[in-house]
Amino acid sequence: MKERPILIVVIGYIIGILWELYLKTISIALFIVFLIIIYIVLKNIKIKLKNKNIIKYIKLIISNKILIILIISMILANIITKYKNNDYENKYKIIKKSNFIAVVISDKKEKEYSEQYKIKIEEIDKNKKYRNTNLLLNIKKGQELKYGDKIKFEAEYIEPNTQRNYGGFNYKQYLKSIQIYGIVNTNSVIKIGTGKTNIFENISNKIIKKVKINLKEIILKEEIYNFFLGIILGEDTNISEDLKNNFKRSSLSHILAVSGMHVSYIILGITIILEKLKFSKKIIKIFTIIFLLFFIYLTGQSPSVKRASIMSIISIVATLIYKKSDIINNISITLLIILIQNPFSILDIGLILSFMGMMGIIFIYPKLKDYFINQENNLLIIKNKNIFEKIYLKIKETIMICVSAQIIIFPIIIINFNTISLTFLISNLLISFFIGPIIIIGFLIILLCLKFIIISKILFYVVNILLEIIIIISKFVSKLPLSEIILVTPNIIYIILFYIIILFINYIYNIKSKNNKRKYEKKILNNILKIKEKIKKEKIYIIILIIILIICIQMIKLIPKNLKIHFIDVGQGDSTLIITPHNKKILIDGGGNKDKNSFNIGEQILFPYLLDRQINKLDYIIISHFDIDHVRFYSIFIKRNKNKKCNNRKTI
């Protein structure tokens, strides 16, 4: 059992950040005192256990070194997060109308009634106190700004909104995770020159601009052009909503968010090309590190790209200095680097899914592989296989990788998106044969199109066919039954129970796997049978305990409660949710907009609110009158139930 101090540092750092974000009214010193008391108690009690592994874990946990590292990292993280949080709160107090001088540090993003740019402040009202503060600038359409433009303008500062409803989207929290302090609105700006920008961002921005211009000549179809940029660079802004929804329902959204899969294929592509050109292994590794650093800026420094790129760089550096790479240490170092740069990155759902998915693949995939592949081949992997056996193994491995990641992340997906898909195996298996060539050839096209447009055009004929196939797959899978199952937000107790069960299964498998290393299969089977007898009672007790807990939770729900009335913030219009003592749910109105193309109140606010309140059925919907700002929400319920019998829905 390895000691991993960096892992303890990360655990302490995460605790320190989360304490400041969610428990800042209670001093973290109380928690530290509690830890020290637990440590002293465990240190002075003689523990008599037969299981040597448990004894080892307890000895490791009550180590002096572990406790000191944990406490120091917790305190540091808490202080840093508190300082940054205060910095945000102070900057939220900017005068409502001010004169700004800033530098544009992004390309424009099309909004409904305006264009949006990310800007870096140089001074406000001739005060340099807010220098290097990042804001979002909303400006009327028609004024084209470029990356690096230094601008002057008068604008109104808008502090970001927190969540307006229970379980709602916290825009302020989201902006903190990407280091944005707020929004400014203005009608016009004056360009006054060129400002200072990050050299890597500047170079990557120029390259991306040139790539986009040249790709327009290569890719004539607008939908394919936007889709190609989405897959290769993660720019999904201009991809049609229908296509995005198809990918979401078919569990292929990760393709449009550049992630670890992209990074692994990029490394593979670089290795293959440079090996063909007879470069040494050392040169290939150094070039790969440089390209990955540049790739982080090229894709807008998204958390998933940072995670995958930094982990890959650490692994490559380890081989360059002839050190054994440890995957847990690599993950810990990567997460620590990201959180030191911005503690609020811990709130980013993309980062959470990226790391949790990776943990699932690391810890669950080897066990599934060992059980379904190694045991199937009498505990040995047969190297000399024919083409059909290799395809069969490839399919099994792809399925196991998908399942391993999904097992860990699906509770997080339910909590954040209230949907799951049971067709993810079909979609991910089908696209696994096409996505690798698309990414490798796609990046080759991007590099070549800077100088050799004709060669890029020839290569794109192949990629175009593969892109069309993936679009067809997404449309097909999204229409299958069970492609999108809507669920209410689960109780946190169920989530904890789920992860406890996963840990328990992992523990049982670890016991079995030790016996699988014996020389003879007969001995292995005998040992497994003995272990099964030993853990049979434990299994029964745990299953009974889980059933009792679930029954208790359900019984509590049946107990009559007080009348509850919830007033929901739906902007223009009204909406009220009434829950009677006997758990009848009544919705009165629900808001709505006159413009059909504008923000959908029912889809974006009301429906998620009900799911967060663990409501999947309304007993009554009452419409007070038929003004559009009171009744348009109703379209979402018709849309969601268009293929279902709605006998339980009553409208007054």
C-alpha positions as CSV (number, residue, x, y, z in Angstrom):
1,M,0.0,0.0,0.0
2,K,1.6,3.2,-1.3
3,E,1.8,6.4,0.7
4,R,0.7,9.3,-1.4
5,P,1.2,12.6,0.4
6,I,0.1,14.6,-2.7
7,L,-3.3,12.9,-2.5
8,I,-3.7,13.9,1.1
9,V,-2.8,17.5,0.1
10,V,-5.5,17.5,-2.5
11,I,-8.1,16.0,-0.1
12,G,-7.2,18.7,2.5
13,Y,-7.3,21.4,-0.2
14,I,-10.7,20.4,-1.4
15,I,-12.1,20.3,2.2
16,G,-10.7,23.8,2.8
17,I,-12.3,25.2,-0.4
18,L,-15.7,23.5,0.2
19,W,-15.7,24.7,3.8
20,E,-15.3,28.3,2.8
21,L,-17.9,28.0,0.0
22,Y,-20.7,26.2,2.0
23,L,-19.8,26.3,5.8
24,K,-18.1,29.6,6.2
25,T,-20.4,30.6,9.1
26,I,-18.6,27.9,11.1
27,S,-14.9,28.2,11.7
28,I,-12.8,25.5,10.1
29,A,-10.8,25.5,13.4
30,L,-13.6,23.6,15.0
31,F,-13.3,20.9,12.4
32,I,-9.5,20.7,12.9
33,V,-10.0,20.3,16.6
34,F,-12.5,17.5,15.9
35,L,-9.9,15.8,13.7
36,I,-7.3,16.0,16.4
37,I,-9.6,14.5,19.0
38,I,-10.5,11.6,16.6
39,Y,-6.8,11.1,16.0
40,I,-5.9,11.0,19.7
41,V,-8.8,8.5,20.4
42,L,-7.7,6.2,17.6
43,K,-4.1,6.4,18.6
44,N,-4.8,5.4,22.2
45,I,-7.3,2.6,21.6
46,K,-6.0,-0.9,20.9
47,I,-7.9,-2.2,17.9
48,K,-8.2,-5.9,17.6
49,L,-9.2,-6.9,14.1
50,K,-8.6,-10.1,12.1
51,N,-8.4,-8.3,8.8
52,K,-4.8,-7.1,8.2
53,N,-5.8,-4.8,5.4
54,I,-8.2,-2.8,7.7
55,I,-5.4,-2.5,10.3
56,K,-3.0,-1.2,7.7
57,Y,-5.6,1.4,6.5
58,I,-6.2,2.6,10.1
59,K,-2.5,2.9,10.8
60,L,-2.1,4.9,7.7
61,I,-5.0,7.2,8.6
62,I,-3.7,7.9,12.1
63,S,-0.2,8.7,10.9
64,N,1.3,11.9,12.3
65,K,2.5,13.0,8.9
66,I,-0.9,12.5,7.3
67,L,-2.6,14.6,9.9
68,I,-0.2,17.4,9.6
69,I,-0.3,17.5,5.8
70,L,-4.1,17.4,5.9
71,I,-4.5,20.3,8.4
72,I,-1.9,22.5,6.7
73,S,-3.5,22.0,3.2
74,M,-7.0,22.6,4.6
75,I,-5.9,25.9,6.3
76,L,-4.1,27.1,3.2
77,A,-7.0,26.4,0.9
78,N,-9.5,28.0,3.2
79,I,-7.4,31.2,3.5
80,I,-6.8,31.4,-0.3
81,T,-10.5,30.8,-1.1
82,K,-11.6,33.3,1.6
83,Y,-9.2,35.9,0.1
84,K,-10.4,35.3,-3.5
85,N,-14.0,35.3,-2.4
86,N,-13.5,38.7,-0.6
87,D,-11.8,40.0,-3.8
88,Y,-15.0,39.1,-5.8
89,E,-17.3,40.7,-3.2
90,N,-15.3,43.9,-3.2
91,K,-15.2,44.2,-7.0
92,Y,-19.0,43.6,-7.1
93,K,-19.2,47.1,-5.5
94,I,-18.0,48.9,-8.7
95,I,-20.0,52.1,-9.3
96,K,-23.0,51.3,-11.4
97,K,-22.1,53.7,-14.2
98,S,-18.5,54.2,-14.9
99,N,-15.9,55.0,-17.6
100,F,-13.9,51.9,-18.6
101,I,-10.7,51.3,-20.4
102,A,-10.2,47.6,-21.3
103,V,-8.6,45.1,-23.7
104,V,-10.7,42.6,-25.6
105,I,-9.5,39.1,-24.9
106,S,-11.9,36.9,-26.8
107,D,-13.8,36.7,-30.1
108,K,-17.4,37.8,-30.2
109,K,-20.2,35.5,-29.0
110,E,-23.6,36.1,-30.7
111,K,-26.4,36.7,-28.2
112,E,-30.1,37.3,-28.9
113,Y,-30.0,41.1,-29.0
114,S,-26.3,41.8,-28.6
115,E,-22.8,40.6,-29.1
116,Q,-20.7,39.5,-26.1
117,Y,-16.9,39.8,-25.6
118,K,-14.6,38.9,-22.7
119,I,-12.6,42.0,-21.6
120,K,-9.7,42.6,-19.2
121,I,-9.9,46.0,-17.3
122,E,-7.0,48.4,-17.4
123,E,-8.8,51.2,-15.4
124,I,-12.2,52.4,-14.3
125,D,-12.7,56.1,-13.9
126,K,-8.9,56.5,-14.1
127,N,-8.5,54.2,-11.1
128,K,-6.2,51.2,-11.7
129,K,-7.5,49.4,-8.6
130,Y,-9.5,46.9,-10.8
131,R,-6.7,46.3,-13.3
132,N,-6.7,42.7,-14.8
133,T,-10.3,42.1,-13.7
134,N,-12.2,40.0,-16.3
135,L,-15.7,41.1,-17.3
136,L,-18.2,40.3,-20.0
137,L,-19.1,43.2,-22.3
138,N,-22.5,43.2,-24.0
139,I,-22.6,45.6,-26.9
140,K,-25.2,46.4,-29.6
141,K,-24.8,44.4,-32.8
142,G,-22.9,45.9,-35.6
143,Q,-19.7,47.1,-33.9
144,E,-17.0,44.5,-34.7
145,L,-14.2,44.2,-32.2
146,K,-11.0,42.1,-32.5
147,Y,-8.9,40.2,-30.0
148,G,-6.4,42.7,-28.5
149,D,-8.3,45.9,-29.2
150,K,-7.9,48.5,-26.5
151,I,-11.3,50.2,-26.0
152,K,-12.9,53.0,-24.1
153,F,-16.6,53.2,-23.1
154,E,-19.1,54.2,-20.6
155,A,-21.2,51.3,-19.3
156,E,-23.4,50.1,-16.5
157,Y,-22.0,47.3,-14.4
158,I,-24.3,44.4,-13.5
159,E,-23.6,42.1,-10.6
160,P,-24.2,38.5,-11.6
161,N,-27.3,36.8,-10.2
162,T,-27.3,34.0,-7.7
163,Q,-29.8,31.2,-8.0
164,R,-33.3,32.8,-8.0
165,N,-35.2,29.5,-7.2
166,Y,-34.5,26.4,-5.2
167,G,-31.9,24.3,-7.1
168,G,-31.7,26.9,-9.8
169,F,-28.7,28.0,-11.9
170,N,-26.3,30.1,-9.9
171,Y,-24.8,32.5,-12.6
172,K,-22.5,34.2,-10.1
173,Q,-21.0,30.9,-9.1
174,Y,-20.6,29.8,-12.7
175,L,-18.7,33.1,-13.6
176,K,-16.4,32.6,-10.6
177,S,-15.5,29.2,-12.0
178,I,-14.3,30.8,-15.2
179,Q,-12.8,33.9,-13.3
180,I,-15.3,36.5,-14.5
181,Y,-16.4,39.3,-12.1
182,G,-19.5,40.5,-13.8
183,I,-21.2,42.0,-16.8
184,V,-21.2,45.5,-18.4
185,N,-23.7,46.8,-20.9
186,T,-23.0,49.6,-23.4
187,N,-24.3,50.9,-26.7
188,S,-21.0,51.8,-28.3
189,V,-17.2,51.7,-27.7
190,I,-14.2,53.8,-28.9
191,K,-11.1,51.9,-30.1
192,I,-8.0,53.6,-28.8
193,G,-5.2,51.2,-29.8
194,T,-3.9,47.8,-29.1
195,G,-3.6,46.4,-25.5
196,K,-1.2,43.9,-23.9
197,T,-2.4,40.3,-24.1
198,N,-1.1,36.9,-23.1
199,I,1.4,35.8,-25.8
200,F,0.1,32.2,-25.9
201,E,-3.5,33.4,-26.1
202,N,-2.6,35.9,-28.8
203,I,-0.8,33.4,-31.0
204,S,-3.5,30.8,-30.5
205,N,-6.2,33.4,-31.3
206,K,-4.5,34.4,-34.6
207,I,-4.1,30.7,-35.6
208,I,-7.7,29.9,-34.8
209,K,-8.9,32.9,-36.9
210,K,-6.8,31.9,-39.9
211,V,-8.0,28.3,-39.5
212,K,-11.6,29.3,-39.5
213,I,-11.2,31.5,-42.6
214,N,-9.4,28.7,-44.5
215,L,-11.9,26.0,-43.3
216,K,-14.7,28.1,-44.8
217,E,-13.1,27.5,-48.2
218,I,-12.8,23.8,-47.5
219,I,-16.1,23.1,-45.8
220,L,-19.0,24.6,-47.8
221,K,-21.9,23.1,-45.8
222,E,-22.6,25.4,-42.7
223,E,-23.9,22.6,-40.5
224,I,-20.8,20.4,-41.1
225,Y,-18.5,23.4,-40.6
226,N,-19.9,24.2,-37.2
227,F,-20.0,20.5,-36.2
228,F,-16.3,20.0,-37.3
229,L,-15.3,23.0,-35.1
230,G,-17.3,21.6,-32.2
231,I,-15.6,18.2,-32.4
232,I,-12.1,19.4,-32.9
233,L,-11.9,22.7,-30.9
234,G,-15.0,22.4,-28.7
235,E,-16.7,25.5,-30.2
236,D,-20.4,24.4,-30.0
237,T,-21.9,27.9,-30.0
238,N,-23.2,27.8,-33.6
239,I,-24.2,24.1,-33.7
240,S,-28.0,23.8,-34.2
241,E,-30.1,23.1,-31.1
242,D,-31.6,20.0,-32.8
243,L,-28.2,18.5,-33.3
244,K,-27.1,19.4,-29.7
245,N,-30.3,17.7,-28.4
246,N,-29.7,14.6,-30.5
247,F,-26.2,14.3,-29.1
248,K,-27.4,15.0,-25.5
249,R,-30.2,12.3,-25.8
250,S,-27.8,9.8,-27.3
251,S,-25.1,10.4,-24.5
252,L,-22.6,11.8,-27.0
253,S,-22.3,15.4,-25.6
254,H,-18.7,14.6,-24.6
255,I,-17.8,14.6,-28.3
256,L,-18.6,18.4,-28.5
257,A,-16.6,19.1,-25.3
258,V,-12.9,18.6,-26.0
259,S,-11.8,16.1,-23.4
260,G,-9.4,13.3,-22.5
261,M,-10.5,11.3,-25.5
262,H,-9.3,14.1,-27.8
263,V,-6.0,14.4,-26.0
264,S,-5.3,10.7,-26.2
265,Y,-6.0,10.6,-29.9
266,I,-3.8,13.7,-30.4
267,I,-0.9,12.1,-28.6
268,L,-1.5,8.9,-30.7
269,G,-1.6,11.0,-33.9
270,I,1.6,12.9,-33.1
271,T,3.4,9.7,-32.2
272,I,2.4,7.9,-35.4
273,I,3.3,10.8,-37.7
274,L,6.7,11.6,-36.0
275,E,7.7,8.0,-35.8
276,K,7.1,7.7,-39.6
277,L,9.3,10.7,-40.1
278,K,12.1,8.8,-38.1
279,F,12.2,11.2,-35.1
280,S,13.6,9.8,-31.8
281,K,11.3,8.9,-29.0
282,K,12.7,11.7,-26.8
283,I,12.1,14.4,-29.5
284,I,8.5,13.0,-30.0
285,K,7.8,13.3,-26.2
286,I,9.2,16.9,-26.0
287,F,7.2,17.9,-29.1
288,T,4.1,16.3,-27.6
289,I,4.5,18.3,-24.3
290,I,4.9,21.6,-26.2
291,F,1.9,20.9,-28.4
292,L,-0.3,20.0,-25.4
293,L,0.6,23.2,-23.6
294,F,-0.4,25.1,-26.8
295,F,-3.5,23.0,-27.2
296,I,-4.8,24.1,-23.8
297,Y,-4.8,27.7,-25.0
298,L,-6.1,26.7,-28.5
299,T,-9.3,25.2,-26.9
300,G,-10.0,28.1,-24.5
301,Q,-8.5,26.4,-21.4
302,S,-11.5,24.3,-20.6
303,P,-11.2,22.3,-17.4
304,S,-11.5,18.9,-19.1
305,V,-8.7,19.8,-21.5
306,K,-6.5,21.1,-18.7
307,R,-7.1,17.9,-16.8
308,A,-6.3,15.6,-19.7
309,S,-3.4,17.7,-21.0
310,I,-1.7,18.2,-17.6
311,M,-2.0,14.5,-16.7
312,S,-0.5,13.5,-20.0
313,I,2.3,16.0,-19.6
314,I,3.2,14.7,-16.1
315,S,3.2,11.1,-17.4
316,I,5.5,12.0,-20.4
317,V,7.8,14.0,-18.1
318,A,8.1,11.0,-15.8
319,T,9.2,8.8,-18.7
320,L,11.7,11.5,-19.8
321,I,13.4,11.5,-16.4
322,Y,13.1,7.7,-16.0
323,K,10.6,7.7,-13.2
324,K,7.6,5.4,-12.8
325,S,4.4,7.2,-13.4
326,D,1.7,6.8,-10.7
327,I,-1.8,7.5,-12.0
328,I,-3.2,8.5,-8.6
329,N,-0.4,11.0,-8.1
330,N,-0.8,12.3,-11.6
331,I,-4.5,13.0,-11.0
332,S,-3.8,14.6,-7.6
333,I,-1.1,16.9,-9.0
334,T,-3.3,17.9,-11.9
335,L,-6.3,18.7,-9.7
336,L,-4.0,20.6,-7.3
337,I,-2.6,22.8,-10.1
338,I,-6.1,23.6,-11.4
339,L,-7.5,24.4,-7.9
340,I,-4.4,26.6,-7.0
341,Q,-5.0,28.6,-10.1
342,N,-8.7,29.0,-9.4
343,P,-10.3,27.4,-6.3
344,F,-13.8,28.1,-7.8
345,S,-13.0,25.6,-10.6
346,I,-14.2,23.0,-8.1
347,L,-17.7,24.2,-9.0
348,D,-17.3,23.5,-12.7
349,I,-19.5,20.5,-13.7
350,G,-17.2,19.8,-16.6
351,L,-14.2,19.4,-14.3
352,I,-16.2,17.2,-11.8
353,L,-17.5,14.9,-14.6
354,S,-14.0,14.8,-16.2
355,F,-12.2,13.7,-13.0
356,M,-15.0,11.4,-11.7
357,G,-15.2,9.7,-15.1
358,M,-11.4,9.2,-15.1
359,M,-11.6,7.7,-11.6
360,G,-14.3,5.3,-12.8
361,I,-12.1,4.1,-15.6
362,I,-9.0,3.8,-13.4
363,F,-10.7,1.8,-10.6
364,I,-13.6,-0.1,-12.2
365,Y,-12.4,-0.8,-15.7
366,P,-9.4,-3.0,-14.7
367,K,-11.7,-5.1,-12.6
368,L,-14.3,-5.5,-15.3
369,K,-11.6,-6.3,-17.8
370,D,-10.1,-8.9,-15.5
371,Y,-13.5,-10.5,-14.9
372,F,-14.9,-10.5,-18.4
373,I,-11.8,-10.8,-20.5
374,N,-8.9,-12.4,-18.5
375,Q,-11.1,-15.0,-16.8
376,E,-12.9,-15.8,-20.0
377,N,-9.4,-16.7,-21.5
378,N,-8.5,-18.8,-18.4
379,L,-6.9,-15.9,-16.7
380,L,-4.6,-15.3,-19.6
381,I,-4.9,-12.8,-22.5
382,I,-4.2,-14.7,-25.8
383,K,-2.0,-12.5,-27.9
384,N,-2.4,-14.4,-31.3
385,K,-6.0,-13.6,-32.2
386,N,-7.7,-13.4,-35.6
387,I,-9.3,-10.2,-36.8
388,F,-12.8,-11.2,-35.6
389,E,-11.6,-12.0,-32.1
390,K,-9.7,-8.6,-32.0
391,I,-12.9,-6.8,-33.0
392,Y,-14.9,-8.7,-30.4
393,L,-12.3,-7.8,-27.7
394,K,-12.3,-4.1,-28.9
395,I,-16.1,-4.0,-28.6
396,K,-16.0,-5.5,-25.1
397,E,-13.3,-3.1,-24.0
398,T,-15.2,-0.1,-25.3
399,I,-18.4,-1.3,-23.5
400,M,-16.5,-1.8,-20.2
401,I,-14.8,1.7,-20.5
402,C,-18.2,3.3,-21.0
403,V,-19.8,1.4,-18.2
404,S,-16.9,2.1,-15.8
405,A,-17.2,5.9,-16.3
406,Q,-21.0,5.9,-16.3
407,I,-21.2,4.0,-13.0
408,I,-19.3,6.8,-11.2
409,I,-20.8,9.8,-12.9
410,F,-24.4,8.9,-13.4
411,P,-25.5,10.2,-9.9
412,I,-23.8,13.5,-10.7
413,I,-25.6,13.7,-14.1
414,I,-29.0,13.1,-12.5
415,I,-28.3,15.7,-9.8
416,N,-27.3,18.4,-12.4
417,F,-29.4,17.5,-15.5
418,N,-32.2,15.2,-14.2
419,T,-31.8,12.9,-17.1
420,I,-30.1,9.5,-17.8
421,S,-29.8,7.6,-21.0
422,L,-29.8,3.8,-21.2
423,T,-28.7,3.8,-24.9
424,F,-25.2,5.2,-24.1
425,L,-23.6,1.8,-24.8
426,I,-25.1,1.7,-28.3
427,S,-24.1,5.3,-29.2
428,N,-20.6,5.2,-27.8
429,L,-19.9,1.8,-29.3
430,L,-21.0,2.8,-32.7
431,I,-19.0,6.1,-32.8
432,S,-15.9,4.5,-31.3
433,F,-14.9,3.2,-34.7
434,F,-15.1,6.7,-36.3
435,I,-14.2,9.3,-33.7
436,G,-10.5,8.4,-33.6
437,P,-9.8,8.9,-37.3
438,I,-12.0,12.1,-37.2
439,I,-9.9,13.7,-34.4
440,I,-6.5,12.6,-35.8
441,I,-7.2,13.6,-39.4
442,G,-9.1,16.6,-38.2
443,F,-6.2,18.1,-36.4
444,L,-4.0,17.3,-39.4
445,I,-6.4,19.3,-41.6
446,I,-6.3,22.2,-39.2
447,L,-2.4,22.2,-39.3
448,L,-2.2,21.8,-43.0
449,C,-5.0,24.3,-43.9
450,L,-2.7,27.1,-42.6
451,K,-0.5,26.6,-45.7
452,F,-1.8,23.7,-47.8
453,I,-5.5,24.2,-48.5
454,I,-5.7,21.7,-51.4
455,I,-4.3,18.8,-49.3
456,S,-6.6,19.7,-46.5
457,K,-9.6,19.7,-48.9
458,I,-8.6,16.2,-50.1
459,L,-8.3,14.9,-46.5
460,F,-11.6,16.5,-45.5
461,Y,-13.5,14.3,-48.0
462,V,-12.8,11.3,-45.7
463,V,-13.6,13.3,-42.6
464,N,-16.9,14.6,-44.1
465,I,-18.2,11.0,-44.6
466,L,-17.3,10.1,-41.0
467,L,-19.0,13.3,-39.7
468,E,-22.2,12.5,-41.6
469,I,-22.1,8.9,-40.2
470,I,-21.8,10.3,-36.6
471,I,-24.7,12.7,-37.2
472,I,-26.9,9.8,-38.5
473,I,-25.9,7.7,-35.5
474,S,-26.9,10.5,-33.0
475,K,-30.2,11.0,-34.7
476,F,-30.9,7.2,-34.8
477,V,-30.0,6.6,-31.1
478,S,-31.8,9.7,-29.8
479,K,-35.1,8.3,-31.2
480,L,-34.6,5.0,-29.5
481,P,-36.8,4.2,-26.4
482,L,-35.0,5.0,-23.1
483,S,-32.7,7.4,-24.8
484,E,-33.8,10.2,-22.4
485,I,-35.3,9.2,-19.0
486,I,-36.3,12.2,-16.9
487,L,-35.8,11.8,-13.2
488,V,-36.4,13.9,-10.1
489,T,-33.3,15.1,-8.2
490,P,-32.5,12.2,-5.8
491,N,-32.1,12.6,-2.1
492,I,-28.5,12.9,-1.0
493,I,-28.9,9.8,1.2
494,Y,-29.5,7.7,-1.9
495,I,-26.4,9.1,-3.5
496,I,-24.3,8.3,-0.4
497,L,-25.8,4.8,-0.3
498,F,-24.9,4.3,-4.0
499,Y,-21.3,5.1,-3.5
500,I,-21.1,3.0,-0.3
501,I,-22.4,0.0,-2.3
502,I,-19.8,0.7,-5.0
503,L,-17.0,0.8,-2.4
504,F,-18.3,-2.4,-0.8
505,I,-18.4,-4.3,-4.1
506,N,-14.9,-3.0,-4.8
507,Y,-13.7,-4.3,-1.4
508,I,-15.2,-7.8,-2.0
509,Y,-13.6,-8.0,-5.5
510,N,-10.2,-7.0,-4.1
511,I,-10.4,-9.9,-1.6
512,K,-11.3,-12.3,-4.5
513,S,-8.6,-10.9,-6.8
514,K,-5.8,-11.8,-4.4
515,N,-6.8,-15.5,-4.7
516,N,-6.9,-15.2,-8.5
517,K,-3.2,-14.8,-8.5
518,R,-2.6,-18.4,-7.4
519,K,-1.1,-20.9,-9.8
520,Y,-3.9,-23.3,-10.2
521,E,-7.5,-22.5,-11.2
522,K,-8.9,-25.2,-8.9
523,K,-7.4,-23.5,-5.9
524,I,-8.8,-20.2,-7.0
525,L,-12.3,-21.5,-7.3
526,N,-12.1,-23.2,-3.9
527,N,-10.8,-19.9,-2.3
528,I,-13.5,-17.9,-4.0
529,L,-16.2,-20.3,-2.6
530,K,-14.7,-20.0,0.9
531,I,-14.7,-16.2,0.6
532,K,-18.3,-16.2,-0.6
533,E,-19.3,-18.2,2.5
534,K,-17.4,-15.7,4.7
535,I,-18.9,-12.6,3.1
536,K,-22.4,-14.0,2.7
537,K,-23.5,-12.9,6.1
538,E,-22.0,-9.4,5.6
539,K,-23.9,-9.1,2.2
540,I,-27.2,-10.1,3.8
541,Y,-26.7,-7.6,6.7
542,I,-25.9,-4.7,4.4
543,I,-28.8,-5.5,2.0
544,I,-31.2,-5.6,4.9
545,L,-29.8,-2.3,6.3
546,I,-30.2,-0.7,2.9
547,I,-33.8,-1.9,2.5
548,I,-34.7,-0.7,6.0
549,L,-33.2,2.7,5.3
550,I,-35.2,3.0,2.0
551,I,-38.4,1.9,3.7
552,C,-37.9,4.4,6.5
553,I,-37.3,7.2,4.0
554,Q,-40.5,6.3,2.0
555,M,-42.5,6.0,5.3
556,I,-41.4,9.5,6.3
557,K,-42.7,10.8,3.0
558,L,-46.2,9.3,3.7
559,I,-46.5,11.1,7.0
560,P,-48.9,14.1,6.6
561,K,-47.0,17.4,6.6
562,N,-47.8,21.0,6.9
563,L,-49.3,22.9,3.9
564,K,-46.5,24.4,1.8
565,I,-46.8,27.2,-0.7
566,H,-43.8,28.0,-2.9
567,F,-43.7,31.3,-5.0
568,I,-41.5,30.6,-8.0
569,D,-39.5,33.4,-9.6
570,V,-40.4,33.1,-13.3
571,G,-39.6,36.7,-14.3
572,Q,-42.6,38.3,-16.0
573,G,-45.8,36.6,-14.8
574,D,-46.6,34.5,-11.7
575,S,-46.2,30.9,-10.6
576,T,-47.2,29.2,-7.4
577,L,-46.6,25.7,-6.3
578,I,-48.9,24.3,-3.5
579,I,-48.2,21.0,-1.7
580,T,-51.0,19.9,0.6
581,P,-50.6,18.0,3.9
582,H,-51.5,14.8,2.0
583,N,-48.9,15.5,-0.7
584,K,-51.1,16.7,-3.5
585,K,-49.2,19.0,-5.9
586,I,-51.0,22.0,-7.4
587,L,-49.4,24.4,-9.8
588,I,-51.0,27.8,-10.4
589,D,-49.7,29.5,-13.6
590,G,-46.1,29.3,-14.7
591,G,-45.0,32.4,-16.5
592,G,-43.9,32.7,-20.1
593,N,-42.6,35.0,-22.9
594,K,-44.4,36.5,-25.9
595,D,-41.4,35.8,-28.1
596,K,-41.4,32.1,-29.0
597,N,-37.7,32.2,-29.8
598,S,-36.7,33.8,-26.5
599,F,-35.8,32.1,-23.2
600,N,-38.2,29.2,-22.5
601,I,-39.5,29.7,-18.9
602,G,-41.1,26.3,-18.8
603,E,-38.1,24.4,-20.1
604,Q,-35.4,26.3,-18.4
605,I,-36.9,27.4,-15.0
606,L,-40.2,25.7,-14.1
607,F,-39.5,22.1,-15.2
608,P,-36.1,21.9,-13.5
609,Y,-37.5,23.5,-10.3
610,L,-40.2,20.8,-10.0
611,L,-37.6,18.1,-10.6
612,D,-35.4,19.6,-7.9
613,R,-38.4,19.6,-5.5
614,Q,-38.6,15.8,-6.4
615,I,-41.9,16.3,-8.2
616,N,-42.5,14.2,-11.3
617,K,-46.3,14.5,-11.4
618,L,-48.7,17.4,-10.8
619,D,-52.2,16.5,-9.5
620,Y,-53.7,19.8,-10.7
621,I,-52.6,22.7,-13.0
622,I,-54.7,25.9,-12.4
623,I,-54.5,28.7,-15.0
624,S,-55.8,32.0,-13.6
625,H,-56.2,33.6,-17.0
626,F,-54.9,33.2,-20.5
627,D,-52.4,36.0,-20.8
628,I,-49.2,34.7,-22.4
629,D,-47.0,35.5,-19.4
630,H,-49.2,33.2,-17.3
631,V,-49.9,30.3,-19.6
632,R,-47.1,29.7,-22.1
633,F,-45.2,27.5,-19.7
634,Y,-47.9,24.9,-20.3
635,S,-46.4,24.0,-23.7
636,I,-43.5,22.2,-21.9
637,F,-45.9,19.8,-20.2
638,I,-47.7,19.1,-23.5
639,K,-44.3,18.6,-25.2
640,R,-43.0,16.2,-22.5
641,N,-46.2,14.2,-22.5
642,K,-47.1,14.3,-26.2
643,N,-46.6,10.5,-26.5
644,K,-48.0,9.5,-23.2
645,K,-51.5,9.2,-21.7
646,C,-52.0,12.0,-19.2
647,N,-54.9,10.6,-17.2
648,N,-53.4,11.8,-13.9
649,R,-53.1,15.4,-15.1
650,K,-56.0,17.6,-14.3
651,T,-56.4,21.1,-15.6
652,I,-58.7,23.6,-14.1
